[in-house]
Amino acid sequence: MVVNSYFNKNILLVDDDESILTLIETILRKEGYGNISKAHSGQEAISLAQKESSDLIILDIMLPDFDGFEICKQIRTDSMVPIVFLSAKSDESDKLISYALGGDAYITKPFSPKELIAKITAILKRQSYYENEYEKGSVYTFGDFTLDFSKRMLFKLDEEVILTTKEYLLLEYLIENRNITLSKDKLLSSVWNMDYQGYDNTVMVHIHNLREKIEEDSSNPQFIKTVKGRGYIFVG
C-alpha cells in the first residue's frame, strides 16, 4: 500500500540529551511513526545509520565526541539519507554549512513540534514520491553521464560520480526541467524548500560543485549554463 508508506520509514534520532530524544520520539509516535532508533553520540549514530539503513536522521549538532557536521560528512560518503539538523544556534553561517554539507532541513531549539513534524513528513513524502514515481531502470543520459532515477545515482561511463543529497536533487530537478531557465528563487523553493532572501549563495555553491563534477570545463559549461540575470538552464 503506497498511501502513508512513509510512516514505516526508519528514523534515527541523535542527541546526547535524553529528554530531547524522549520528546521527539513521543511526538513522532503520536503522529504514527513507529520505527524509531536513538543514538547519544556521533559514533553510535554512524554505526546505527549503517546497520539499520536509516531513511531519515534527526541530528543534533553539538555532541560529546564530534559535532553533527562531521557526522553528516561521514554519512554522506556512502549514503543520501535525508538529514534534519537540530541546533540551539541560529546563526546563518551554521545553516549555510548544514545545507552545503547535504542537510535537508535546519531546525533551531527550542523547536515547535508542529514545525518538526511538518518538515519530517514533507521530506519523507517527497522521498516516497521519488521511489514510486520512477520505474526501475529509468535513466537519463547526457554526454558520458547517466543519471539513474531509481537508484538516485550518477554514473560517468561505468564509474559512479559521488553527489551529496542536494547536488543529486538539484541535478535531477534541472534535468526534469531541461531547456527551461530556472531562477535561483525557483531552485531554492523546489529543491531546498527555502525562501530566496539571504540564501542565493547556496544555489551558486551547489551549481559550482555540480559543474566541477560533470563539466569538462567548469568555466565554460556545456550542460548547466548561466542565463545572466535570470538563473540557470540545463541544456540537453
C-alpha positions as CSV (number, residue, x, y, z in Angstrom):
1,M,0.0,0.0,0.0
2,V,1.6,3.3,-1.1
3,V,-0.6,5.7,0.9
4,N,1.2,6.8,4.1
5,S,4.0,4.3,3.4
6,Y,6.4,6.9,4.8
7,F,5.2,6.1,8.3
8,N,7.1,2.8,8.0
9,K,10.4,4.5,7.4
10,N,13.3,4.0,9.8
11,I,14.0,7.3,11.7
12,L,17.2,7.7,13.7
13,L,17.3,10.4,16.4
14,V,20.7,11.6,17.5
15,D,21.1,13.8,20.6
16,D,23.1,13.5,23.9
17,D,20.1,14.9,25.8
18,E,17.8,12.1,26.8
19,S,14.9,14.4,27.4
20,I,15.1,15.8,23.8
21,L,15.2,12.2,22.5
22,T,12.2,11.2,24.5
23,L,10.3,14.4,23.5
24,I,10.9,13.8,19.7
25,E,10.2,10.1,20.0
26,T,6.9,10.9,21.7
27,I,5.9,13.4,19.0
28,L,6.8,11.0,16.2
29,R,4.9,8.1,17.7
30,K,1.9,10.2,18.4
31,E,1.8,11.1,14.6
32,G,2.1,7.4,13.6
33,Y,5.8,6.9,13.0
34,G,6.8,3.6,14.6
35,N,10.3,2.6,13.5
36,I,12.5,4.8,15.7
37,S,16.1,4.3,16.9
38,K,18.1,6.6,19.2
39,A,21.8,7.4,19.5
40,H,23.6,9.5,22.1
41,S,26.9,10.1,20.4
42,G,28.3,10.6,16.9
43,Q,30.0,7.2,16.7
44,E,26.8,5.4,17.8
45,A,24.9,7.4,15.2
46,I,27.2,6.4,12.4
47,S,27.0,2.8,13.4
48,L,23.2,2.7,13.6
49,A,22.8,4.6,10.4
50,Q,24.8,1.9,8.6
51,K,23.4,-1.1,10.4
52,E,19.7,-0.2,10.3
53,S,19.6,1.6,6.8
54,S,18.0,4.7,8.2
55,D,15.5,6.5,6.0
56,L,15.8,9.8,7.8
57,I,18.2,11.2,10.5
58,I,17.4,13.9,13.0
59,L,20.8,15.1,14.1
60,D,21.9,17.4,16.9
61,I,25.0,19.4,16.0
62,M,26.5,19.6,19.5
63,L,27.5,16.0,20.6
64,P,30.1,14.8,23.1
65,D,32.5,13.1,20.7
66,F,32.2,15.1,17.5
67,D,29.8,17.5,16.0
68,G,26.8,16.8,13.7
69,F,28.6,18.4,10.7
70,E,31.4,15.8,10.9
71,I,28.8,13.0,11.3
72,C,27.0,14.3,8.2
73,K,30.3,14.3,6.2
74,Q,30.9,10.7,7.1
75,I,27.4,9.6,6.4
76,R,27.4,11.4,3.0
77,T,30.4,9.3,1.8
78,D,28.1,6.4,1.1
79,S,24.5,7.5,1.8
80,M,22.0,10.1,0.6
81,V,19.7,9.6,3.6
82,P,17.8,12.8,4.4
83,I,19.3,14.6,7.4
84,V,17.4,17.2,9.6
85,F,19.8,19.2,11.8
86,L,18.8,20.3,15.3
87,S,20.7,23.1,17.0
88,A,20.5,25.7,19.7
89,K,22.4,28.0,17.4
90,S,20.5,30.2,14.9
91,D,23.5,31.7,13.1
92,E,23.0,32.0,9.4
93,S,26.6,30.6,8.9
94,D,25.7,27.3,10.6
95,K,22.5,27.0,8.5
96,L,24.5,27.5,5.3
97,I,27.2,25.0,6.4
98,S,24.4,22.4,7.1
99,Y,22.9,22.8,3.6
100,A,26.3,22.9,1.9
101,L,27.1,19.5,3.6
102,G,23.9,18.0,2.3
103,G,21.5,18.7,5.1
104,D,17.8,18.7,4.2
105,A,16.5,21.0,6.9
106,Y,17.7,23.0,9.9
107,I,15.6,23.5,13.0
108,T,16.6,25.6,16.0
109,K,15.9,24.7,19.6
110,P,13.5,25.2,21.3
111,F,11.5,23.9,18.3
112,S,7.8,23.7,17.5
113,P,6.6,20.1,17.4
114,K,4.3,21.1,14.5
115,E,7.2,22.5,12.6
116,L,9.3,19.4,13.2
117,I,6.5,17.1,12.1
118,A,5.8,19.2,9.0
119,K,9.4,19.1,7.9
120,I,9.8,15.4,8.5
121,T,6.6,14.5,6.8
122,A,7.4,16.7,3.8
123,I,10.8,15.1,3.4
124,L,9.5,11.5,3.7
125,K,6.6,12.2,1.4
126,R,9.0,13.5,-1.2
127,Q,11.3,10.5,-0.7
128,S,8.3,8.1,-1.2
129,Y,7.2,10.0,-4.2
130,Y,10.6,9.6,-5.9
131,E,10.7,6.0,-5.0
132,N,7.3,5.3,-6.6
133,E,7.5,7.8,-9.5
134,Y,10.3,6.3,-11.4
135,E,10.2,2.8,-12.8
136,K,13.2,0.6,-12.1
137,G,15.8,1.3,-14.7
138,S,14.5,4.7,-15.7
139,V,17.6,6.7,-16.7
140,Y,18.6,9.9,-18.5
141,T,21.9,10.1,-20.4
142,F,23.9,13.2,-21.3
143,G,27.4,13.2,-22.7
144,D,29.3,10.4,-20.9
145,F,26.9,10.6,-17.9
146,T,23.9,8.6,-16.9
147,L,21.5,9.7,-14.2
148,D,19.7,6.6,-12.7
149,F,16.4,7.9,-11.2
150,S,15.5,4.7,-9.4
151,K,18.9,4.3,-7.8
152,R,19.3,8.1,-7.4
153,M,22.9,7.8,-8.6
154,L,25.0,9.5,-11.3
155,F,27.5,7.5,-13.4
156,K,30.2,8.6,-15.8
157,L,30.6,5.6,-18.2
158,D,30.7,2.8,-15.6
159,E,32.1,4.8,-12.7
160,E,29.8,6.3,-10.0
161,V,30.1,10.1,-9.6
162,I,29.6,10.8,-5.9
163,L,27.0,13.5,-5.2
164,T,25.6,14.9,-2.0
165,T,21.9,14.7,-1.5
166,K,21.3,18.3,-2.5
167,E,23.6,18.0,-5.5
168,Y,21.7,15.0,-6.7
169,L,18.2,16.6,-6.2
170,L,19.4,19.8,-7.9
171,L,20.8,18.0,-10.9
172,E,17.6,15.9,-11.1
173,Y,15.4,19.0,-10.9
174,L,17.5,20.7,-13.6
175,I,17.2,17.7,-15.9
176,E,13.5,17.2,-15.3
177,N,13.1,20.9,-16.4
178,R,15.8,20.8,-19.0
179,N,15.9,23.6,-21.6
180,I,13.9,25.8,-19.2
181,T,15.5,28.7,-17.4
182,L,15.1,28.4,-13.7
183,S,15.6,31.3,-11.3
184,K,17.5,30.9,-8.0
185,D,14.2,31.6,-6.2
186,K,12.6,28.6,-8.0
187,L,15.5,26.3,-7.3
188,L,15.6,27.2,-3.6
189,S,11.8,26.7,-3.2
190,S,11.8,23.4,-5.2
191,V,15.0,21.7,-4.0
192,W,15.6,23.2,-0.6
193,N,12.0,24.3,0.4
194,M,13.5,27.7,1.3
195,D,12.8,31.3,0.5
196,Y,15.2,33.1,-1.7
197,Q,16.2,36.0,0.5
198,G,19.6,35.5,2.1
199,Y,20.3,32.1,0.6
200,D,21.2,32.9,-3.0
201,N,24.8,31.8,-2.3
202,T,23.6,28.3,-1.5
203,V,22.4,27.8,-5.1
204,M,25.6,29.2,-6.5
205,V,27.8,26.9,-4.4
206,H,25.9,23.8,-5.4
207,I,25.9,24.8,-9.1
208,H,29.6,25.3,-8.9
209,N,30.1,21.9,-7.3
210,L,28.0,20.2,-9.9
211,R,29.9,21.8,-12.7
212,E,33.2,20.6,-11.2
213,K,31.8,17.1,-11.4
214,I,30.1,17.0,-14.8
215,E,31.6,19.7,-17.0
216,E,34.8,19.2,-18.9
217,D,35.5,22.9,-18.4
218,S,33.5,24.3,-15.5
219,S,34.3,27.9,-16.6
220,N,32.7,27.2,-20.0
221,P,29.9,24.7,-19.1
222,Q,28.2,22.6,-21.7
223,F,25.3,21.3,-19.6
224,I,24.5,23.7,-16.8
225,K,24.6,27.2,-18.3
226,T,24.0,30.6,-16.6
227,V,21.3,32.8,-18.1
228,K,22.5,36.3,-17.0
229,G,20.1,38.0,-14.7
230,R,17.6,35.1,-14.8
231,G,19.1,31.9,-13.4
232,Y,20.3,28.6,-14.8
233,I,19.3,26.2,-17.5
234,F,20.2,22.6,-18.2
235,V,20.9,22.1,-21.9
236,G,20.2,18.6,-23.0
